[in-house]
Amino acid sequence: LNPLAIPVDKAHEAKDILRNYDLLRVTEISVGLSAFFNWSMTMVEEREKLLESQRRIVR
């Protein structure tokens, strides 16, 4: 999945949902869930970094 394909508003929405959890908490529930949580957080962070890079280029 290309982080640029993620709409910015959806990345922000995902971040708002995921901020209620942490890796330790989700790992206690399921190792599989922790892998998905970690991947999701990484994708959101990458999308935010790409957005910031795009903004710098436009300036």
PDB file of N, CA, C and O in Angstrom:
ATOM      1  N   LEU A   1       0.850  -1.185   0.000  1.00  0.00           N
ATOM      2  CA  LEU A   1       0.000   0.000   0.000  1.00  0.00           C
ATOM      3  C   LEU A   1       0.882   1.229   0.000  1.00  0.00           C
ATOM      4  O   LEU A   1       1.833   1.329   0.776  1.00  0.00           O
ATOM      5  N   ASN A   2       0.566   2.140  -0.855  1.00  0.00           N
ATOM      6  CA  ASN A   2       1.286   3.397  -0.974  1.00  0.00           C
ATOM      7  C   ASN A   2       0.659   4.415  -0.019  1.00  0.00           C
ATOM      8  O   ASN A   2      -0.532   4.702  -0.137  1.00  0.00           O
ATOM      9  N   PRO A   3       1.425   4.965   0.918  1.00  0.00           N
ATOM     10  CA  PRO A   3       0.862   5.943   1.854  1.00  0.00           C
ATOM     11  C   PRO A   3       0.240   7.155   1.158  1.00  0.00           C
ATOM     12  O   PRO A   3      -0.677   7.773   1.699  1.00  0.00           O
ATOM     13  N   LEU A   4       0.728   7.497  -0.033  1.00  0.00           N
ATOM     14  CA  LEU A   4       0.139   8.622  -0.760  1.00  0.00           C
ATOM     15  C   LEU A   4      -1.288   8.333  -1.208  1.00  0.00           C
ATOM     16  O   LEU A   4      -2.048   9.258  -1.494  1.00  0.00           O
ATOM     17  N   ALA A   5      -1.655   7.066  -1.269  1.00  0.00           N
ATOM     18  CA  ALA A   5      -3.008   6.685  -1.679  1.00  0.00           C
ATOM     19  C   ALA A   5      -4.014   6.851  -0.542  1.00  0.00           C
ATOM     20  O   ALA A   5      -5.221   6.747  -0.759  1.00  0.00           O
ATOM     21  N   ILE A   6      -3.524   7.105   0.655  1.00  0.00           N
ATOM     22  CA  ILE A   6      -4.408   7.259   1.814  1.00  0.00           C
ATOM     23  C   ILE A   6      -4.879   8.708   1.878  1.00  0.00           C
ATOM     24  O   ILE A   6      -4.050   9.612   1.983  1.00  0.00           O
ATOM     25  N   PRO A   7      -6.188   8.951   1.819  1.00  0.00           N
ATOM     26  CA  PRO A   7      -6.679  10.320   1.963  1.00  0.00           C
ATOM     27  C   PRO A   7      -6.267  10.889   3.330  1.00  0.00           C
ATOM     28  O   PRO A   7      -6.342  10.201   4.348  1.00  0.00           O
ATOM     29  N   VAL A   8      -5.838  12.135   3.331  1.00  0.00           N
ATOM     30  CA  VAL A   8      -5.348  12.761   4.561  1.00  0.00           C
ATOM     31  C   VAL A   8      -6.411  12.732   5.653  1.00  0.00           C
ATOM     32  O   VAL A   8      -6.092  12.473   6.814  1.00  0.00           O
ATOM     33  N   ASP A   9      -7.661  12.991   5.303  1.00  0.00           N
ATOM     34  CA  ASP A   9      -8.711  12.993   6.323  1.00  0.00           C
ATOM     35  C   ASP A   9      -8.887  11.609   6.942  1.00  0.00           C
ATOM     36  O   ASP A   9      -9.188  11.495   8.130  1.00  0.00           O
ATOM     37  N   LYS A  10      -8.703  10.565   6.150  1.00  0.00           N
ATOM     38  CA  LYS A  10      -8.812   9.196   6.687  1.00  0.00           C
ATOM     39  C   LYS A  10      -7.618   8.872   7.578  1.00  0.00           C
ATOM     40  O   LYS A  10      -7.770   8.166   8.575  1.00  0.00           O
ATOM     41  N   ALA A  11      -6.449   9.368   7.240  1.00  0.00           N
ATOM     42  CA  ALA A  11      -5.272   9.164   8.093  1.00  0.00           C
ATOM     43  C   ALA A  11      -5.478   9.846   9.441  1.00  0.00           C
ATOM     44  O   ALA A  11      -5.136   9.284  10.482  1.00  0.00           O
ATOM     45  N   HIS A  12      -6.035  11.052   9.425  1.00  0.00           N
ATOM     46  CA  HIS A  12      -6.310  11.759  10.681  1.00  0.00           C
ATOM     47  C   HIS A  12      -7.381  11.037  11.497  1.00  0.00           C
ATOM     48  O   HIS A  12      -7.290  10.959  12.722  1.00  0.00           O
ATOM     49  N   GLU A  13      -8.380  10.520  10.820  1.00  0.00           N
ATOM     50  CA  GLU A  13      -9.435   9.768  11.503  1.00  0.00           C
ATOM     51  C   GLU A  13      -8.858   8.511  12.164  1.00  0.00           C
ATOM     52  O   GLU A  13      -9.182   8.198  13.309  1.00  0.00           O
ATOM     53  N   ALA A  14      -8.010   7.803  11.436  1.00  0.00           N
ATOM     54  CA  ALA A  14      -7.374   6.599  11.987  1.00  0.00           C
ATOM     55  C   ALA A  14      -6.506   6.952  13.185  1.00  0.00           C
ATOM     56  O   ALA A  14      -6.501   6.232  14.183  1.00  0.00           O
ATOM     57  N   LYS A  15      -5.776   8.051  13.094  1.00  0.00           N
ATOM     58  CA  LYS A  15      -4.915   8.475  14.204  1.00  0.00           C
ATOM     59  C   LYS A  15      -5.756   8.786  15.442  1.00  0.00           C
ATOM     60  O   LYS A  15      -5.380   8.425  16.557  1.00  0.00           O
ATOM     61  N   ASP A  16      -6.885   9.449  15.246  1.00  0.00           N
ATOM     62  CA  ASP A  16      -7.776   9.762  16.370  1.00  0.00           C
ATOM     63  C   ASP A  16      -8.283   8.495  17.052  1.00  0.00           C
ATOM     64  O   ASP A  16      -8.392   8.450  18.277  1.00  0.00           O
ATOM     65  N   ILE A  17      -8.586   7.487  16.278  1.00  0.00           N
ATOM     66  CA  ILE A  17      -9.063   6.220  16.843  1.00  0.00           C
ATOM     67  C   ILE A  17      -7.932   5.486  17.550  1.00  0.00           C
ATOM     68  O   ILE A  17      -8.098   5.009  18.673  1.00  0.00           O
ATOM     69  N   LEU A  18      -6.778   5.396  16.886  1.00  0.00           N
ATOM     70  CA  LEU A  18      -5.659   4.616  17.416  1.00  0.00           C
ATOM     71  C   LEU A  18      -4.998   5.252  18.632  1.00  0.00           C
ATOM     72  O   LEU A  18      -4.352   4.555  19.415  1.00  0.00           O
ATOM     73  N   ARG A  19      -5.149   6.562  18.802  1.00  0.00           N
ATOM     74  CA  ARG A  19      -4.492   7.217  19.941  1.00  0.00           C
ATOM     75  C   ARG A  19      -5.061   6.748  21.282  1.00  0.00           C
ATOM     76  O   ARG A  19      -4.462   6.991  22.330  1.00  0.00           O
ATOM     77  N   ASN A  20      -6.200   6.088  21.253  1.00  0.00           N
ATOM     78  CA  ASN A  20      -6.793   5.557  22.484  1.00  0.00           C
ATOM     79  C   ASN A  20      -6.146   4.256  22.941  1.00  0.00           C
ATOM     80  O   ASN A  20      -6.494   3.725  23.996  1.00  0.00           O
ATOM     81  N   TYR A  21      -5.207   3.741  22.153  1.00  0.00           N
ATOM     82  CA  TYR A  21      -4.572   2.458  22.442  1.00  0.00           C
ATOM     83  C   TYR A  21      -3.058   2.610  22.407  1.00  0.00           C
ATOM     84  O   TYR A  21      -2.532   3.602  21.903  1.00  0.00           O
ATOM     85  N   ASP A  22      -2.367   1.619  22.947  1.00  0.00           N
ATOM     86  CA  ASP A  22      -0.917   1.567  22.806  1.00  0.00           C
ATOM     87  C   ASP A  22      -0.519   0.130  22.491  1.00  0.00           C
ATOM     88  O   ASP A  22      -1.309  -0.801  22.646  1.00  0.00           O
ATOM     89  N   LEU A  23       0.717  -0.026  22.046  1.00  0.00           N
ATOM     90  CA  LEU A  23       1.170  -1.333  21.587  1.00  0.00           C
ATOM     91  C   LEU A  23       1.096  -2.386  22.685  1.00  0.00           C
ATOM     92  O   LEU A  23       0.726  -3.530  22.421  1.00  0.00           O
ATOM     93  N   LEU A  24       1.438  -2.020  23.891  1.00  0.00           N
ATOM     94  CA  LEU A  24       1.384  -2.980  24.998  1.00  0.00           C
ATOM     95  C   LEU A  24      -0.043  -3.476  25.220  1.00  0.00           C
ATOM     96  O   LEU A  24      -0.278  -4.671  25.397  1.00  0.00           O
ATOM     97  N   ARG A  25      -0.981  -2.549  25.208  1.00  0.00           N
ATOM     98  CA  ARG A  25      -2.387  -2.921  25.433  1.00  0.00           C
ATOM     99  C   ARG A  25      -2.906  -3.863  24.350  1.00  0.00           C
ATOM    100  O   ARG A  25      -3.552  -4.866  24.653  1.00  0.00           O
ATOM    101  N   VAL A  26      -2.624  -3.542  23.095  1.00  0.00           N
ATOM    102  CA  VAL A  26      -3.149  -4.404  22.032  1.00  0.00           C
ATOM    103  C   VAL A  26      -2.409  -5.740  21.970  1.00  0.00           C
ATOM    104  O   VAL A  26      -2.993  -6.747  21.569  1.00  0.00           O
ATOM    105  N   THR A  27      -1.138  -5.764  22.359  1.00  0.00           N
ATOM    106  CA  THR A  27      -0.399  -7.026  22.386  1.00  0.00           C
ATOM    107  C   THR A  27      -0.973  -7.972  23.427  1.00  0.00           C
ATOM    108  O   THR A  27      -0.976  -9.188  23.232  1.00  0.00           O
ATOM    109  N   GLU A  28      -1.461  -7.415  24.537  1.00  0.00           N
ATOM    110  CA  GLU A  28      -2.098  -8.243  25.568  1.00  0.00           C
ATOM    111  C   GLU A  28      -3.357  -8.911  25.030  1.00  0.00           C
ATOM    112  O   GLU A  28      -3.727  -9.998  25.473  1.00  0.00           O
ATOM    113  N   ILE A  29      -4.005  -8.263  24.083  1.00  0.00           N
ATOM    114  CA  ILE A  29      -5.224  -8.813  23.490  1.00  0.00           C
ATOM    115  C   ILE A  29      -4.880  -9.859  22.435  1.00  0.00           C
ATOM    116  O   ILE A  29      -5.443 -10.954  22.426  1.00  0.00           O
ATOM    117  N   SER A  30      -3.941  -9.509  21.540  1.00  0.00           N
ATOM    118  CA  SER A  30      -3.608 -10.417  20.438  1.00  0.00           C
ATOM    119  C   SER A  30      -2.318  -9.967  19.764  1.00  0.00           C
ATOM    120  O   SER A  30      -2.119  -8.780  19.506  1.00  0.00           O
ATOM    121  N   VAL A  31      -1.453 -10.921  19.486  1.00  0.00           N
ATOM    122  CA  VAL A  31      -0.220 -10.606  18.762  1.00  0.00           C
ATOM    123  C   VAL A  31      -0.555 -10.165  17.335  1.00  0.00           C
ATOM    124  O   VAL A  31       0.084  -9.261  16.796  1.00  0.00           O
ATOM    125  N   GLY A  32      -1.547 -10.796  16.733  1.00  0.00           N
ATOM    126  CA  GLY A  32      -1.976 -10.401  15.392  1.00  0.00           C
ATOM    127  C   GLY A  32      -2.504  -8.981  15.375  1.00  0.00           C
ATOM    128  O   GLY A  32      -2.218  -8.214  14.456  1.00  0.00           O
ATOM    129  N   LEU A  33      -3.275  -8.632  16.394  1.00  0.00           N
ATOM    130  CA  LEU A  33      -3.788  -7.270  16.509  1.00  0.00           C
ATOM    131  C   LEU A  33      -2.644  -6.283  16.662  1.00  0.00           C
ATOM    132  O   LEU A  33      -2.688  -5.187  16.103  1.00  0.00           O
ATOM    133  N   SER A  34      -1.622  -6.664  17.415  1.00  0.00           N
ATOM    134  CA  SER A  34      -0.489  -5.753  17.609  1.00  0.00           C
ATOM    135  C   SER A  34       0.245  -5.510  16.290  1.00  0.00           C
ATOM    136  O   SER A  34       0.727  -4.404  16.044  1.00  0.00           O
ATOM    137  N   ALA A  35       0.333  -6.532  15.445  1.00  0.00           N
ATOM    138  CA  ALA A  35       0.969  -6.353  14.134  1.00  0.00           C
ATOM    139  C   ALA A  35       0.159  -5.378  13.282  1.00  0.00           C
ATOM    140  O   ALA A  35       0.728  -4.500  12.634  1.00  0.00           O
ATOM    141  N   PHE A  36      -1.164  -5.530  13.280  1.00  0.00           N
ATOM    142  CA  PHE A  36      -2.024  -4.626  12.523  1.00  0.00           C
ATOM    143  C   PHE A  36      -1.960  -3.213  13.088  1.00  0.00           C
ATOM    144  O   PHE A  36      -1.905  -2.243  12.331  1.00  0.00           O
ATOM    145  N   PHE A  37      -1.966  -3.090  14.409  1.00  0.00           N
ATOM    146  CA  PHE A  37      -1.871  -1.787  15.064  1.00  0.00           C
ATOM    147  C   PHE A  37      -0.574  -1.094  14.654  1.00  0.00           C
ATOM    148  O   PHE A  37      -0.583   0.078  14.276  1.00  0.00           O
ATOM    149  N   ASN A  38       0.530  -1.815  14.730  1.00  0.00           N
ATOM    150  CA  ASN A  38       1.832  -1.245  14.391  1.00  0.00           C
ATOM    151  C   ASN A  38       1.877  -0.823  12.924  1.00  0.00           C
ATOM    152  O   ASN A  38       2.373   0.256  12.601  1.00  0.00           O
ATOM    153  N   TRP A  39       1.363  -1.667  12.042  1.00  0.00           N
ATOM    154  CA  TRP A  39       1.317  -1.335  10.619  1.00  0.00           C
ATOM    155  C   TRP A  39       0.458  -0.092  10.389  1.00  0.00           C
ATOM    156  O   TRP A  39       0.842   0.799   9.631  1.00  0.00           O
ATOM    157  N   SER A  40      -0.696  -0.032  11.037  1.00  0.00           N
ATOM    158  CA  SER A  40      -1.602   1.107  10.875  1.00  0.00           C
ATOM    159  C   SER A  40      -0.946   2.404  11.327  1.00  0.00           C
ATOM    160  O   SER A  40      -1.020   3.419  10.635  1.00  0.00           O
ATOM    161  N   MET A  41      -0.308   2.367  12.485  1.00  0.00           N
ATOM    162  CA  MET A  41       0.370   3.559  13.000  1.00  0.00           C
ATOM    163  C   MET A  41       1.491   3.995  12.056  1.00  0.00           C
ATOM    164  O   MET A  41       1.687   5.188  11.823  1.00  0.00           O
ATOM    165  N   THR A  42       2.213   3.032  11.522  1.00  0.00           N
ATOM    166  CA  THR A  42       3.298   3.351  10.593  1.00  0.00           C
ATOM    167  C   THR A  42       2.755   4.011   9.332  1.00  0.00           C
ATOM    168  O   THR A  42       3.334   4.982   8.844  1.00  0.00           O
ATOM    169  N   MET A  43       1.658   3.498   8.801  1.00  0.00           N
ATOM    170  CA  MET A  43       1.059   4.080   7.596  1.00  0.00           C
ATOM    171  C   MET A  43       0.578   5.503   7.856  1.00  0.00           C
ATOM    172  O   MET A  43       0.769   6.381   7.015  1.00  0.00           O
ATOM    173  N   VAL A  44      -0.042   5.740   9.006  1.00  0.00           N
ATOM    174  CA  VAL A  44      -0.512   7.083   9.358  1.00  0.00           C
ATOM    175  C   VAL A  44       0.678   8.035   9.482  1.00  0.00           C
ATOM    176  O   VAL A  44       0.642   9.149   8.959  1.00  0.00           O
ATOM    177  N   GLU A  45       1.721   7.600  10.168  1.00  0.00           N
ATOM    178  CA  GLU A  45       2.909   8.444  10.336  1.00  0.00           C
ATOM    179  C   GLU A  45       3.561   8.753   8.988  1.00  0.00           C
ATOM    180  O   GLU A  45       3.982   9.885   8.748  1.00  0.00           O
ATOM    181  N   GLU A  46       3.646   7.760   8.116  1.00  0.00           N
ATOM    182  CA  GLU A  46       4.228   7.986   6.792  1.00  0.00           C
ATOM    183  C   GLU A  46       3.391   8.978   5.992  1.00  0.00           C
ATOM    184  O   GLU A  46       3.935   9.844   5.307  1.00  0.00           O
ATOM    185  N   ARG A  47       2.066   8.851   6.079  1.00  0.00           N
ATOM    186  CA  ARG A  47       1.190   9.782   5.352  1.00  0.00           C
ATOM    187  C   ARG A  47       1.389  11.195   5.860  1.00  0.00           C
ATOM    188  O   ARG A  47       1.429  12.136   5.067  1.00  0.00           O
ATOM    189  N   GLU A  48       1.514  11.361   7.177  1.00  0.00           N
ATOM    190  CA  GLU A  48       1.739  12.690   7.745  1.00  0.00           C
ATOM    191  C   GLU A  48       3.081  13.266   7.288  1.00  0.00           C
ATOM    192  O   GLU A  48       3.168  14.451   6.967  1.00  0.00           O
ATOM    193  N   LYS A  49       4.113  12.444   7.258  1.00  0.00           N
ATOM    194  CA  LYS A  49       5.432  12.905   6.797  1.00  0.00           C
ATOM    195  C   LYS A  49       5.382  13.316   5.332  1.00  0.00           C
ATOM    196  O   LYS A  49       5.968  14.327   4.946  1.00  0.00           O
ATOM    197  N   LEU A  50       4.685  12.537   4.519  1.00  0.00           N
ATOM    198  CA  LEU A  50       4.564  12.870   3.104  1.00  0.00           C
ATOM    199  C   LEU A  50       3.783  14.162   2.905  1.00  0.00           C
ATOM    200  O   LEU A  50       4.123  14.961   2.033  1.00  0.00           O
ATOM    201  N   LEU A  51       2.750  14.372   3.697  1.00  0.00           N
ATOM    202  CA  LEU A  51       1.977  15.610   3.614  1.00  0.00           C
ATOM    203  C   LEU A  51       2.860  16.802   3.955  1.00  0.00           C
ATOM    204  O   LEU A  51       2.816  17.824   3.271  1.00  0.00           O
ATOM    205  N   GLU A  52       3.652  16.677   4.999  1.00  0.00           N
ATOM    206  CA  GLU A  52       4.557  17.763   5.387  1.00  0.00           C
ATOM    207  C   GLU A  52       5.576  18.033   4.281  1.00  0.00           C
ATOM    208  O   GLU A  52       5.884  19.190   3.994  1.00  0.00           O
ATOM    209  N   SER A  53       6.092  16.990   3.669  1.00  0.00           N
ATOM    210  CA  SER A  53       7.041  17.158   2.559  1.00  0.00           C
ATOM    211  C   SER A  53       6.377  17.870   1.385  1.00  0.00           C
ATOM    212  O   SER A  53       6.977  18.744   0.759  1.00  0.00           O
ATOM    213  N   GLN A  54       5.146  17.493   1.093  1.00  0.00           N
ATOM    214  CA  GLN A  54       4.414  18.138   0.004  1.00  0.00           C
ATOM    215  C   GLN A  54       4.201  19.615   0.305  1.00  0.00           C
ATOM    216  O   GLN A  54       4.313  20.452  -0.590  1.00  0.00           O
ATOM    217  N   ARG A  55       3.901  19.937   1.540  1.00  0.00           N
ATOM    218  CA  ARG A  55       3.691  21.342   1.923  1.00  0.00           C
ATOM    219  C   ARG A  55       4.974  22.151   1.783  1.00  0.00           C
ATOM    220  O   ARG A  55       4.937  23.306   1.360  1.00  0.00           O
ATOM    221  N   ARG A  56       6.107  21.551   2.135  1.00  0.00           N
ATOM    222  CA  ARG A  56       7.393  22.251   2.005  1.00  0.00           C
ATOM    223  C   ARG A  56       7.716  22.537   0.543  1.00  0.00           C
ATOM    224  O   ARG A  56       8.249  23.596   0.212  1.00  0.00           O
ATOM    225  N   ILE A  57       7.391  21.589  -0.322  1.00  0.00           N
ATOM    226  CA  ILE A  57       7.672  21.764  -1.748  1.00  0.00           C
ATOM    227  C   ILE A  57       6.843  22.906  -2.317  1.00  0.00           C
ATOM    228  O   ILE A  57       7.338  23.685  -3.131  1.00  0.00           O
ATOM    229  N   VAL A  58       5.595  23.014  -1.899  1.00  0.00           N
ATOM    230  CA  VAL A  58       4.683  24.031  -2.416  1.00  0.00           C
ATOM    231  C   VAL A  58       5.112  25.428  -1.974  1.00  0.00           C
ATOM    232  O   VAL A  58       4.902  26.400  -2.699  1.00  0.00           O
ATOM    233  N   ARG A  59       5.703  25.529  -0.803  1.00  0.00           N
ATOM    234  CA  ARG A  59       6.103  26.851  -0.287  1.00  0.00           C
ATOM    235  C   ARG A  59       7.164  27.417  -1.103  1.00  0.00           C
ATOM    236  O   ARG A  59       7.632  28.522  -0.828  1.00  0.00           O
TER     237      ARG A  59
END
